[in-house]
Amino acid sequence: MFQERWLAVESGRRKLRVGFRQGAQATRVLVLLHGVTRMWRDWEPMIPFLSHDWTIWAIDHRGHGDSDRAQEYLVSHYADDLIEVLECGELGDSVVLAGHSLGGMVAAIVAAQVPKRVRAAVLEDPPFETMGQSILGTTWQTLFQGMQGVCKQGGSIDQMSMALGAVELKQADGSTVKLRQLRTDEALRWGASCLSKLDPRVLDPLIAGRWLEGIEWSNVAGRIECPTVLLQADFAAGGALSDQDAESFSQGCKNCQRTRFPGKNHQLHSTVPSEIAGVVNRLLDV
């Protein structure tokens, strides 16, 4: 059973409420960080497989879910929010971070910047440079452009689900494919539910190739002290972490274990939830 919680962080000249869901109290604290356009409930397929020894805090990033909207949405801003939350001590002295995609990048940055607050980190298919300037002209860019259009249009979940399925994705060979050909009706409906609670401006810097401004991943990797697990989906099957980025990060991070998932797409915690939960549970004694 999860309880709604809100914690205030600084954003420019005003306070920003960041929404959390807190699970039952246990011996170790696990913070779950979702990907862009999603919300905390994206972790629900994996949560039943997590040990009862975790106190789970699942965040809604700024501009997502029940959290407040903000003026800026660079990856560094999401990391700043989490650092402020951890430094206030509400979640305890130190935590384990598990982040998917955007959440994985946030977890890496936070582990580097406040090492005493992070005991271990699980980075699930963090896209790194795939979602930086390298996004320009790719299928990912057309996907997020389409998502932003659906988000701005709004409507009922059924209407948004239909519009999301009609989004056309540019392929490497110049052809296009509709999203409904790649995702199930259930996945489209869940995506529409998340988009119904998204500030469309979240996607502006991502689409423009500005999302990673101010971040040098080699510097981030080199500053991480805690045990780190890098989970890599299959790029050819829809993963977002390239071999080059994965190799560079894992080599630069002092205590990093890299695990590949051949044939699996970007949503590892949904497609193989028990396996990802198993990785997290093994960090209970770290």
C-alpha positions in Angstrom: 0.0 0.0 0.0 1.5 3.3 -1.1 0.9 6.7 0.6 0.9 10.0 -1.3 3.7 12.3 -0.2 4.9 15.7 -1.5 8.3 17.2 -0.8 9.2 20.8 -1.7 12.3 21.7 -3.7 13.7 25.0 -5.0 13.0 25.9 -8.6 14.2 29.4 -9.5 12.4 31.8 -7.2 9.6 29.4 -6.2 9.0 26.2 -4.4 8.1 23.1 -6.5 6.2 20.2 -5.1 7.6 16.8 -6.2 5.3 13.9 -5.7 6.3 10.6 -4.2 4.5 7.4 -3.2 5.9 5.8 -0.1 5.7 2.1 0.7 5.7 0.3 4.1 8.6 1.1 6.4 11.4 -1.5 6.2 15.2 -1.7 6.8 16.5 -0.3 3.5 15.4 2.7 1.4 14.9 2.2 -2.4 14.1 5.2 -4.6 12.5 4.4 -8.0 13.0 7.0 -10.8 10.9 6.7 -13.9 11.7 7.6 -17.5 10.6 10.7 -19.4 6.8 11.0 -20.2 6.1 8.3 -17.6 5.1 8.5 -13.9 5.8 6.5 -10.7 3.2 3.8 -11.6 5.4 2.7 -14.5 7.3 0.6 -11.9 4.2 -1.4 -10.9 5.0 -4.5 -12.9 8.3 -4.8 -11.0 7.2 -3.8 -7.5 5.7 -7.2 -6.5 9.1 -8.9 -7.1 10.9 -6.5 -4.8 11.9 -7.7 -1.3 9.7 -6.6 1.6 13.0 -5.4 3.2 12.8 -2.3 1.0 11.1 0.9 2.0 10.1 2.1 -1.5 9.9 5.8 -2.5 8.7 6.1 -6.1 9.0 9.6 -7.5 7.0 11.6 -10.1 9.6 13.9 -11.7 8.8 17.6 -12.1 6.3 18.1 -14.9 5.1 14.4 -14.7 2.3 12.7 -12.9 1.2 14.6 -9.7 4.3 16.8 -9.4 4.2 20.5 -10.1 5.1 21.9 -13.5 8.3 23.9 -13.8 10.0 26.4 -16.2 13.0 24.2 -17.1 13.3 20.5 -17.9 17.0 19.7 -18.5 18.2 16.4 -17.1 20.4 18.4 -14.7 17.2 19.9 -13.2 15.7 16.6 -12.4 18.9 15.6 -10.7 18.9 18.9 -8.7 15.4 18.0 -7.4 16.5 14.6 -6.1 19.7 15.9 -4.5 17.6 18.5 -2.6 15.2 15.8 -1.5 18.0 13.5 -0.3 19.9 16.3 1.5 16.8 17.2 3.6 17.1 13.7 5.2 13.5 12.8 4.9 14.4 9.6 3.1 17.2 8.6 5.6 21.0 9.0 5.6 21.6 7.0 2.4 19.5 5.2 -0.2 19.7 2.8 -3.2 18.6 4.5 -6.5 17.0 2.5 -9.3 16.3 4.6 -12.4 15.0 3.8 -15.9 16.1 5.9 -18.9 15.9 9.5 -17.7 15.8 8.1 -14.1 19.0 6.2 -14.8 20.8 9.3 -15.9 19.4 11.2 -12.8 20.6 8.3 -10.6 24.1 8.5 -12.1 24.4 12.2 -11.6 23.1 12.2 -8.1 25.4 9.3 -7.1 28.3 11.4 -8.5 27.4 14.6 -6.8 26.3 13.4 -3.3 28.1 10.1 -2.9 27.5 9.9 0.9 23.7 9.8 0.2 23.8 6.9 -2.3 24.7 3.4 -1.3 24.2 1.8 -4.7 22.7 2.6 -8.1 20.9 0.6 -10.7 20.9 2.3 -14.1 18.3 0.8 -16.5 19.2 1.5 -20.1 20.1 5.2 -19.6 20.2 6.7 -23.1 23.1 9.1 -22.5 24.1 10.7 -25.8 21.3 8.9 -27.7 19.0 11.6 -26.2 21.5 14.4 -26.5 22.4 16.2 -29.8 22.5 12.7 -31.4 18.7 12.6 -31.3 18.3 15.0 -34.2 16.9 13.4 -37.2 16.3 10.0 -35.5 13.2 7.9 -34.8 13.5 8.9 -31.2 13.0 12.6 -32.2 9.9 11.8 -34.3 8.5 9.7 -31.4 8.8 12.6 -28.9 7.5 15.1 -31.4 4.4 12.9 -31.9 4.0 12.4 -28.1 4.2 16.1 -27.6 1.5 16.7 -30.2 -0.8 14.1 -28.5 -0.1 15.7 -25.1 -1.0 19.2 -26.4 -4.1 17.9 -28.1 -5.4 16.2 -24.9 -8.8 14.6 -24.8 -10.0 11.4 -23.1 -7.6 8.5 -22.5 -9.3 6.6 -25.4 -8.9 9.6 -27.7 -5.3 10.1 -26.7 -4.6 6.4 -27.1 -5.9 6.4 -30.6 -3.9 9.6 -31.4 -0.7 8.0 -29.9 -1.2 4.9 -32.1 -1.4 7.1 -35.2 2.0 8.8 -34.5 4.3 8.1 -37.5 7.9 7.3 -36.8 10.6 8.0 -39.2 12.8 4.9 -39.9 16.5 4.8 -40.8 15.6 3.9 -44.5 13.4 6.9 -44.8 10.1 5.0 -44.5 7.5 5.5 -41.7 5.7 3.2 -39.4 2.7 4.0 -37.1 3.3 3.5 -33.4 0.3 1.1 -33.2 2.2 -1.3 -35.3 5.0 -1.5 -32.7 3.0 -1.3 -29.4 0.1 -3.2 -28.0 -3.3 -1.5 -27.2 -2.5 -1.9 -23.5 0.9 -0.2 -23.9 -0.7 2.7 -26.0 -3.4 3.2 -23.3 -0.8 3.3 -20.5 1.3 5.8 -22.6 -1.8 7.9 -23.1 -2.5 7.9 -19.4 1.0 9.1 -18.6 0.8 11.8 -21.3 -2.5 13.1 -19.8 -0.5 14.1 -16.8 2.5 15.5 -18.6 3.5 19.1 -19.1 4.2 19.1 -22.9 7.1 21.5 -22.3 9.0 18.6 -20.7 9.8 17.5 -24.3 11.0 20.8 -25.7 14.7 20.4 -24.7 14.7 16.7 -25.6 13.4 17.3 -29.1 15.8 20.2 -29.6 18.8 18.1 -28.6 19.5 20.3 -25.5 18.4 17.9 -22.9 21.9 17.0 -21.7 23.3 20.5 -21.5 26.0 20.9 -18.8 26.6 17.2 -18.4 29.9 15.4 -19.2 29.3 11.7 -18.8 32.9 10.8 -18.4 33.1 13.2 -15.5 29.9 11.7 -13.9 31.2 8.2 -14.3 34.5 9.0 -12.8 33.0 10.5 -9.6 30.7 7.7 -8.7 32.0 5.8 -5.7 29.1 3.4 -4.9 28.5 0.0 -6.5 26.7 0.6 -9.8 24.8 -1.8 -12.1 24.4 -0.7 -15.7 21.6 -2.6 -17.4 21.7 -2.5 -21.2 18.8 -3.3 -23.5 19.3 -4.4 -27.1 19.8 -1.3 -29.3 18.6 -3.2 -32.3 15.4 -4.2 -30.5 14.5 -0.7 -29.3 17.0 -0.1 -26.6 18.4 3.4 -26.0 21.9 2.8 -24.7 24.4 2.3 -27.4 27.4 0.0 -27.1 29.8 2.9 -27.3 28.1 4.8 -24.5 27.8 1.7 -22.3 31.4 0.8 -22.8 32.6 4.3 -22.1 30.5 4.7 -18.9 31.3 1.3 -17.5 35.0 1.7 -18.1 35.0 5.1 -16.4 33.0 4.1 -13.4 35.1 2.6 -10.6 32.7 -0.1 -9.4 30.4 -0.8 -12.3 28.8 -4.1 -13.4 27.4 -4.1 -16.9 24.7 -6.5 -17.8 23.3 -6.9 -21.4 19.7 -8.1 -22.2 19.9 -9.4 -25.8 16.6 -9.1 -27.7 15.0 -7.0 -25.0 13.7 -3.4 -25.6 14.1 -0.2 -23.6 11.4 -1.1 -21.0 13.3 -3.8 -19.1 11.4 -3.4 -15.8 8.1 -4.1 -17.7 9.3 -6.9 -20.0 11.5 -8.8 -17.5 10.4 -7.4 -14.2 11.5 -10.3 -12.0 15.0 -10.2 -13.4 15.4 -6.4 -12.8 13.9 -6.8 -9.3 16.4 -9.5 -8.7 19.3 -7.2 -9.6 17.9 -4.6 -7.1 17.3 -7.1 -4.3 20.9 -8.2 -4.5 21.8 -4.7 -3.3 20.1 -5.1 0.1 23.3 -5.9 1.9 25.5 -3.3 0.2 
